[in-house]
C-alpha cells in the first residue's frame, strides 16, 4: 500500500503535537518500507497563510486543542481552506481534562466537507493551558501507550478495509454553544478580552512574541498586545523568567474551578 503520511497540528504548548506526531510515527513504523512523515505545524500565523492540498495517496493526522468545547474559532477559516481531494484523515482533539464536548465531531465535519475520508478519530487529554496542575504533564506514558495501540488499529484499517464506511463520532449537531465560565453568582462571564501581564522579571528575550500563535505580542515592547489573546498560555508556560501571568479575577476563579472540579483523571476516547 503506497500511502504518504502527513501530520497537521495547532499546538502552542506542544501537547497536541505530541499526540499527532506519535500517531503518525507509529503508523509509519508498521509499514515494511521507510516512510518519511510530512509535518505541517500551523501554530504560528505565517504558517496559516500557505495553501495546503492533499490527494487520495495521503493519510493526514490532524489535531487541534479544544477551546470552550469546540474547535478554536480562530482556526476555522484556515481549516476550511484545506483541500482533502479524497485523502484519508484522522481528526484528533486534545483537551485539558474537562470535556471535549462537540470539538471532535466539528473537526470531523470540517474535514469531510473539505473532501477528506475519515478513517478514525480520537479525543486525548493534555495539560490544561490555564494550569500547571490540571492534567499535569499529560500526555503521559499511559496516554502514549494508547496512542501506540490507536495507530496500530488505524494501520490495520488502512490496509485491510478498502471501503471506508461513515464513522460515528460522539457529539451533537447542531454543535453546543461555546462553554462559558460563571462568576460566584452563577452569571456567565466573558474572559475573551483577558490578556497576560508582564512582571519586572522580564529579560526581553522576545520568546513570547515569537511563539504567540496570534502574533499579538508586540516585538518591541513585549508587555503590549497588538491583537487578541486566545489564552493558549504559551507565553506563560514557556517564559524562561516566569514573567508572564494573568490576574483577572474571573479568569483566576475559573482556573481554580477547573483544577478543583475536574481533578479526576479522564482517559482518551477513540473512534474507529
Secondary structure, 3 states (H helix, E strand, C coil): CCCEEEEEECCCCCHHHHHHHHHHHHHHHHCCCCCCEEEEECCCHHHHCCCCECCCCEEEEEEEEEECCEECHHHHHHHCCCECCCCEEEEEEEECCCCCCCHHHHHHHHHHHCCCEEEEEEEEECCCCCCCCCCCCCCCHHHHHHHHHHHHHHHHHHHHCCCCCCCCCCCCCCCCCCCCCECCCCCECCCCCCCCEECCCCCCCCHHHHHCCCCCECCCCCCCECCCCCCCCHHHHHCCCCCEECCCHHHHHHHHHHHHHCCCCCCCEEEC
